[in-house]
Amino acid sequence: MKKLNLSVSGNRYEVTLEEDFADFVVQDLEESGIIFGRDNNPSNLLKAYLKIAKKSNSYEDELELLIETLDAI
């Protein structure tokens, strides 16, 4: 388990995640402009969330298409 600390608008949040997932979260958030160890603007966190939500939606669409393709076989 790995603890992550994130500060948003002066509020500090700590979460404990599995090691591999924590590494993924840190990388993905940093690529979205979130900086660990520094206070972050809520709009940056919202943008990071929306980026992840878009990826998730795209994956769901791809999975549905794959299922439809496999069903047709």
C-alpha positions, 0 to 999 in steps of 0.5 A: 500500500502507498499513501498519496498526499494531495493539496487542493485549495489549501485542503490536504487529502491523504489516500492509501492505494495499492502500489501499482494503482498509486503509481498509475494515479500519480503519473496520470494526474501529473500528466494532467497538471496536478502537482503533488507537494504543492497546492493545486487549483480545483479547476486543474483537478476538474480538468484531470477528472474530465480527462480520465472520464473521457478515457473511460468513456472511450474504453467503454465504447471500444469494449461495446464495439468489440463485444458486438464484433465477437457476437457477430462471429 
